Amino acid sequence: MTTVIDVLKSMRKHAEEDSRNTSSSAAESSSSPPPRNDDDDNDLGAVTLDTAITPLCHDAYLQRRILPLGPLDQIQVRKNTPRIFCFPMPDQRQSTVSAATIALRLAVQKTLARWPWLGGTVVPVGYDGWEPAAMKEEDKKMLEIRYTVPPLDAVMVEGGGCGVFSAKVWGDFTPYARLAARGMPPKVLDCRQLMMREEGVVVDTGLPALRVQANFIPGGLLLAVMDAHPAVDGVGGQLVVEELARCLRPGAETMAAEEGRRVGAAAGVRDDNYMSSNRRNNTRGRQGANAAASLQTPAVPEFELPDPEPPVTSRDDSISAGNPSARILTIRAATITSLKAAVMAELQATAAPGAFVSTHDVLSALIWTATMRARAPRLLHQQYNSPAVDETPSPHNLLTRFCTPVDARNKPTANPLIAPTYPGNAVVFAFATMPMAELLSDADGATETTTITLTRTTTTTTTTIGSHIDSTTSRTHRTHASTRTSIPSLARAALAIRHAVAAVDGDFVQRRIEAWGSATLDDPRQLLATLGAKMDLRETGVFVTSWVGFGADVEWRIPGVQSAAGMKAEWVRKPWCEGEGGGVNVMPRRGGTRGGEEEDWEVLVRLGERDMERFLEGLGGVVVRVVE
């Protein structure tokens, strides 16, 4: 029987032949103008590329399936995780765009054949098709993925297909070359346009497990990939991207279907009627075997974190955090290399024998210390104005907390052991806590300006890390917060981060699976809500998520794509979002943490506008480019 994949293979072959013939003809005459869209209709079908996205009939026999999600899935933020892979594509002829579209569509369909649940929808267990307003809160607590086997046609069509893939031509979009010259600013990359979905959609009536949209703009291709966070984490999303890229290779084999059973889920995949009236009586996926066997209900460690001090709102706008803002900062690889060398020298002189920190620890410590230095003027000002404080303002009684997700895969002694190729959620959270005074000062309580030498090719540059002292006056009292970077403080912060990450072993992971899947956590949504309150990201907390290994090294075989970087995306971007202060993404980087000196680091930082100004001013020459 002919399958959707068989038809798409034939379509790809003919489309690429047509593209080659068109290119040969164009070489003998003037090139055809790029496809254009009418203002009212920018579907590819409107530019005579109907065959590229024509819906195909699915197989006659379909099974409806349900994938119960485990505790590591249930506690995740209930929204999308978007990434945009940016490629130059000067050839915008209709035949080339059509060939690229069909190749991508086939790759998506093959990816769904391997993981059919990616073609499904993440929904609350209690959702039976009624209006969201009619659903009780009890019904929204737990999630599952509903999908079909074999997967439906991935093309985005109304009333059919599984809505995973779509393609658009945006003739009036900012040209690719201009965006690249500006550093591919996230502010012009809108989820609603490039993915046809909001990033922060709350799961009530359903969230597609995966969305892929090819956006053809003048001179380029913006390939948007968005997955639902309860379905996959960052590593799982990288596995999906790698599979998409593999399936783009001509003749790539279609992999056998994988069930996708989740760690800690009480049951595996099951056949079911989506409208079954007894679903609410089913065993819920959050109760793992270990939790069910336990005679004592495990505590949720995140609930036991100390509460932060209540913030004191200042009426002085000059030192307030300001409105939410987001910037991508570029830091030279040589800067981070030099900082790490200085930090390691400090640790060898002052820490226990064998003390070690990674390059990523040092980068995270730099962000943590710089963020708290930027906030220090207003935090000290708040302390001074608080009626509960009768003494001279001091950061000594303020605690700052750092949090980062840690991959729980392949941790020895974990039961169950989570495989490196596990596509579901497998992250836990590591925490480091430190008094602000200890974080920001030298060993003797002073601050210093650190000068390092950066070597890049044959040019030697001396850069001072920070040079500005912020001060704020309230009545007759003056408080000072240095924004100078101190190697001793960086070393302490980096070592605290390393200890927190190193503590995530198999036993740590197993305790989290048991606790998050137990009756103690009646509503999985409570975990991140509690964690957010404990972290206090707008005041004293910093949350760093590393995307450094997610996508920059993936090689794509997309017809018509040309790049100085071969088949790798020139840029990987997160679409624009203001987000909450204190949230940081270390962006994808060639070579990951082991990339060469020519591969700079990019960090997406979200802070209040005024905090951001102090943050950038304090880092000084460390930041060589700022993109909004």
N, C-alpha and C positions, 0 to 999 in steps of 0.2 A: 504494500500500500504506500502511495506517495505521501510523504510527510511535509509539514511546513518547511523544515530544513532542506529537504530535497528541492523544493520549488525555489527557495532562496538561493541555493547553490547555483542553480541554473540561471537565475536572474543576475547573480553576481558575475558569472562568466560572460553573459551577453552584455552587461553594462560595461565591464572593463574592456571588452572588444570594441564596443561603440566609442568609449572614451579614447582608446588608442587610435581608432580611425579618425575621430574628430581632431585629435592632436596632429595627426599626419596632414590632414587637410588644412589645418590652421597654419602649419609651418609654411605652406605654399601660398597662403593668403593672409589677410589681416585677421587678427583674433576676434572672436565673437565677443560682444559686450557681456558683462557679468549678468546673472539673472537678477531681475528686479521684482519687487512685490508691490501690489496695489496697497493703499493705506488700509483698506477694509479686509484684506485677506492675504496673509503672508505664509500660508501653508505651502509646502513644496508642490502640492498639487496645482497651486495657482501659477506655477512657473513651468507647467507641462512636464512635471516629474511624477506624474500619477503612479507610474509603475513602481517607483521607489518605496512608496508607502501604501500601496493598495492592500487592503485587508485580505487575508487568505482564510479559506475555510479550515477549521480545525478538525481533528480526527473525530469520527462519529462517536466513539466511546470515551467518555471522560469520567474520571473518578474525582469526587470532591474529598479533599484531605484537610486535616487539622494538624498543625505542628504545635504542641504545647511548649511554652517557653519556660526556661528554668529561672532560678533566683538571680543569676548573674545578668539575665536579660530583663527581668521584671523591674529591677531597681534603676535601670538606665533612664536618662531623660527622654521624655516621650516627644521627640521631634526628629526632624531630618538632619542628616549630616551631609552637606553639599561640598563638592570639589569641582573645580573647573580646570580642565587641561587645555592649555592654549598653544595653538600651532599656527605658524604662517602658512597660508595657502593661496599663493598668488593666482593660480589657475582657478577661476570661478565660473568656467563654462558650465552650462547645464549638464552636459554629459559627464563632466568630472564630478560635479556635486552629486549627481545621481549615482555614479559608481561608488563614491564614498558613503553615501547614505545606505545603499544596499549592503555594502560590506559591513558597516556598523550594525545594521539590522540583523544580518546573519550571525554576527558575533554575539549579539545579545541573545538571540534565539538559542544558540549553542550553549551559552552560559546558563540559560534557564533549563536546558536539558540536563545539565549536571546538577544544578540546585533548583529544582522546580519550585520550592517554597519562595524563591526570590520573585517569582511571578505572582505571588499572593498579596494579601492585604493583612496588615497588623490591626487587629480589632480587640476590643474588650471581650472577655469571655462571655459576658452577659448580653452582648449585642445581638439582637435577633431581627434587626431591620427596622425597628421603630425609630421615631424621631429622637434626637439626642436629649431633648428636654424630658422625654418620658423615661429615660434610663435612670435607675437609681444609682447613687454613689457606690453602693455595694457591688453593683454590676461592673463598675469601671476599674476596680482594683487590679484585676489580673488580665493579662494579654495573651493572645495566641495568634498564629498565622494561619489563615485559610487560603487554600490554593487548589489547583486542579492538576491532575496527572492524566495525560501529558499536558505540558503547559500550553496555554492558549497562545495565539499569535501575539507577539510582543508589541505590535504597532499600536500607537495611541489612536483609538477610534471611539466615537460615542456609541455606547450601548453594546460594545463587543470588544474582543481582545482583552488582554490583561493590563493594558495601559502602561507598559514599561518603557517603550521606545517611541520617540517622536523626533522630527527634524524640522527646522525652520530656516528660512533665508531672511536675514535682516539687512535689506539694502541701504537703509538710512542709519545704520549703526556706526559709531565712531570707527574709522579704519584701524585695522590691526596694527599697522606700523606706528600710528600715533599713540595707540594704547601702550605698545611696547616701549616707546621712547619715554613714556611717563611711568614706567615700571608696572604696567598692567594694574591700574588702581582698582581696588575692590569696590569703590564707591560707584563705579559705572556698571558693575556686574550684579545685576538685580535678579534674585531668585525667581521672582514672579514672571520675569520675561524669559530668562534663560533656562528655567526648569519648569515653568508653569505651576509652581507650587511655592508656598511660603516655607521658609526654613523652620520657623517655630510653630508648626501646626500641632495642636493638641490632638491626641488620639481619642476620638469619641466615636465617630462613624467609620473610621478606617483610614489607614495610612499605607500607601504602596510600599512594599518592602524594598523595591528598587525602582529608580527612574533614571533613564539615560536620554539626553536630548542633544542632538547635533545642531549647533548654531553656526550657520555660515554667515560671516560678516565680510565686508570688503577687505580682501587680502588675507583672510584668516578663518580658522575654525576654532570655536570655543566648545569643547566637548564637556558637557555637564553631566556629572554622575552624582546621584543623590540616593542615599540609603537611609532607611528608618533605623534609628539608633537601637531600639529594642530588638531588631533583627540581627544586626552585625555591629561589631565595634571597629576601631580603626584598623586593627590587623585583619579582621574579616573583610573589611572594605578593601584593603590592599589585595587580598586574595581574589576578590571579585574583579578588581581592575586588572590584575595579572591574567586572569582567565579571559576577560574581554580581549586583552591584547593578544593573547595566544590564539584565540579563535579568529582573529583578523588575518592570521597568516594563511596564505592560499593552501588549501588541502588540509587544514588543521582538523584533527580527528575530534569527533563529538564524544565527550566523556560519558561514562555510565552514570545514571542518576544516583545521587547520594541522599539518604533519608534526612540527614540534618538533625538527628536527635540531640537534645540539649542537656548539658551537664546539670544535674540536680533536678531535672523534670521528673515528675512521678510516673509519666507514661510516655511512650514513644509516639510516632506518627500514627494516626488512626483515620479510618474512613468515617465519614459522618455526613449527616444532612445539616446544612448550614442553619436551617430553621428548627432544629431539634428542640423540643420543649423541655427536655430534661438536662440541658447542658449545664445548668447551674448546680446540678447534683453531681456532676463529674468530679473526680479527684482533681484538685488544682495543682498545676505544674510547679508551684513554688515549694512543695514539700518533697525534698530530696530524701533518698533512702537513709542517709546518715541521720538527718534530723528526725525522721519518723522513728528510728530505732533508739534515739536518745531518751533516757529516762528523765533528764533534766533539760528544761527549755533553755537554750543558749542565749546569752545576752548579746545585744547588738553593739559592738565596740564603738561605732560612730556615735551612738546615743550617749556614751559615757564621756565624750570629750567635754572639757570645761566650756561653759558658756562665755562668750566674749563680754567685755564691759559694754554697757549701753552707750552708744555714741551720744555726744553732746552737740547739738546743732548750733553752729555759730552763725551769727547774723552778719558777720564780716564777709562780704562776697569776694573780697580780694584773696582770701585764703580758702574759700570753699572748694570742694572737689570740682564743681562745675557740671555742665551737662555731659551725658555719655559721649565718648568719642573713641575712635579706633584708628590705629596707624600701623603700617608695616614698616619695620625698621631694618635696615641692612647694616650688619656688622662684619667687618673684614675677618676672614678666617685667621689671618695672622694675629689679629688682636686677641682672639680667643685662645690661640695657641700660646701666645706670650703670657696671657693672664694665667693659663693653667700651669705653665712652668713656674711662675712666681708663686702661685698657690701651693704647688707641690713642694717648693723650697721652704715655704713657711711651715707646712705641715711636718716636713722632715726635721725642722728645728724645734717645733713646739708640741707636736702631737705624739701619740703612742707610736712605737715602731711599726712599720708596715702600713701606716695610714695611707689611704688612696682615695682619690676622687676622679670621676670621669670628666671628659670634656663637656658633656652635657650638664653634669652637676655644676661646673663652673659657670656656664652660660645661665643656668637657672638661678644660681646664687647672685649673679650680676643683676638679673631682672628683679629678684626678690629685694636685694639691698637698695637698688635704685628706686624701686616703687615705694619702699618705706621711707627713704630719705625725702622723696617728693611729698609724701603725706605728712611727714613729721611736723612741719610748721603748723598746720591746722590741728593736728592731734594734740600737740603741746598746748596750743591756744585753747582747745576745748577743755583740756585738763585744768588749765588756769581758771577758766570761767565756771567750772563746775563747782557748785556750792559744797560738794563733799570733799573738795581738796583745799586744805588750808596751808599747804606747804608750797615751796617753789616748784613750778612745773618740772617734771622730769620724765624721761621715757622709761625709767627703771621699772615702773609698775604697770607698763603696757606690754602685753604679749602679742607677738605677731606669729601667724601660723601659715605654713606653706603646705600645699597639697598637690600631689601629682598622681595620675592613674599609672598603674604598673601592670604589665602584661603577666597574666597568671598561667600562661601556657608553659608546658614542659618543666614544671617545678618538681624536682625529686621529692618524694615522700607524700606528695599530694594524692588524695584518694577521693575521687578518681584523678588520674593523671590526665591533664588536658593536652592534647596533641598540638604541635606547632602549626598544623594545617587546619585546626578547628575553626570553622567560619563564624560561629556565634560569638556572643559577648563573653569575654574572659579577662576582665580587668577588675582590679581591686584598687584601693586608695592608700597611698603612703602619706604620712603626716610628719612634719617637722615643726616644732614650736620653740620659740626663743624670745627672751625679753628684747625689746627694741634697743635698749642701751647696749646690750651685748652684740646685737646684730650690726649696729651702726658704728661702733667705736673700736679703736685700737685696743691692744691688750692693756695699755696704761690709761685707758679712758680718753685718750686724745684722738683726733682724726688727722688724716694725712692726705696729701695729694700724691698719687702714684704716677710715675713716668715710666713708660715702657717703650721699647724700640721695636718697630714693626718692619719686617723685611718682606718685600714683595717684588719678585723678579730681581732687578739690580738696584732698585730704589730703596733707600733707607729713610724712614720718617719717624720722628719722635712725636708722640701723642700724649698729651696730658689727659688723664681720665677725670674729668670734672674740674671745675675751677671756681665755682660760684657758691656763695654762702647766702641762703635765704634767711631773712629775718622778718619777724612780725611784731609790731608794737601794739599792746593793749593797755590802755591807761598809761601808767608810768612804768609798767613792767615789760622787759624785753626778753623774748625767747629766741634762741638760735637753733637752727637745724642744718648741719653741714650736708652738702650734697657731694662732697669729695669721696672718691672711692678709696677704700682702705684694703690692702691685701690681707691683713689679719682678719678683718671682718668678712671678706670674701671667703677666706679659708674656713672660718667657723661655719658660715652658711653652707658652703659646699659640702663640708664634712657632715653637717646635720642632715642634709638632703641624702647623702650617700648612705648614712646609717639607716634612714627611714626606708629607702629603696631596698637595701640589703636585708632588712627585716622581713620582706615579703618572700617567705619560703613556702614550701608545700604545706606545712602545718598552718601557716597564716591563711593561705588560700582556703584550706579545708574548713577552718573555723568560720570564715566569711560565708562560704556556701551553706554551712549548717545554720548559721545565725540568720542570714537573709532569707532562707527558705523555711524558717520556723514560724510558729504561731506568734512569737514575740513581735515580728514585723507583720502585723495583720494587713497593712496596706503598704505595698512596696514603694509607693510614691512618697512615703514618709521619710525614706532614707535620704534622698537628695535634698528634700525640703529641710530636714534637720541638719544635714551637712552644710547646706548653704548658710543657715542661720549661725552655725558654729564657726564657720570660716569667716563670716563677716567681710566679704570681698570688697565692699565699698570703703572699708575703714582699715582693718588690720590684717586681712588675708590676701594671699596670692595663690592662684590656681594655674599651674602650667601643664598644658597638654602637648605632648610631642608628636608631631606629624612628620618628623624629620625623615623617616624611612618610607613614607607613603606616597609613592607615585613618580618621583622625579627621575628614577632610573628605568621606568617601564618603557619598553620599545614598542611603538605602534606601527602597524603596516596599513595605514589609511590611504587609499588612492588619492593622489593629488596633493598630499601633504609634503612640504619641503621644509627642512629646518637645518640651521647651522649645527644643531645638536644631533644630527642624524634623525632617528625616528622617535626621539624623546621629546616630550613637551618642553617648550621653551620656558613656560611658566606654569606653576600649579597654584591656584588661588582659591581662597574661601570667599564666597560672595559677600558683599558688603553687609555688615550688621553692626549696630552700635554695641549691643551686648552690655554686660554688667562690668563695672570697674573691677580690676583685679584678675580678669580672665586673660590668659596668654596662650597662644598657639605658636610653637616652634615649627616653622613651615617646612615643607619637603625640600630636601637638599640633595644634590648629586653626590653619590657616595655615602649618604647618610652621615652618621657621626664620624666616619672614617674618610670623608671627602678630603680632597687635596686643598692646598693653600689658595688655589684659584677659585674655589667654591665658597662664596660668602654665605653667611648665615642670615636668614630672614626670620623676623619674629613679629607676629601680630599681637599687639598690645592694646587692651581696652582699659581706659581710665577716664575719669572725669577730665574735662578740657583743661582746667587749671592744674590739676595733678599732672596731666600730660605735659604741659609746658614746663613745670618744674622737673619732671622726669627727664625730658630731652635736654634741658639746659644743664642738668647735673651730669649727664653722661658725656656731654661735650663732644669731643672728636671721636669717641668710640662709635657713634652712629654716623655713617657716611651717606645715608639716604633715608628719607622719610616719604612714604607713599600713603596717601589717604584713600 
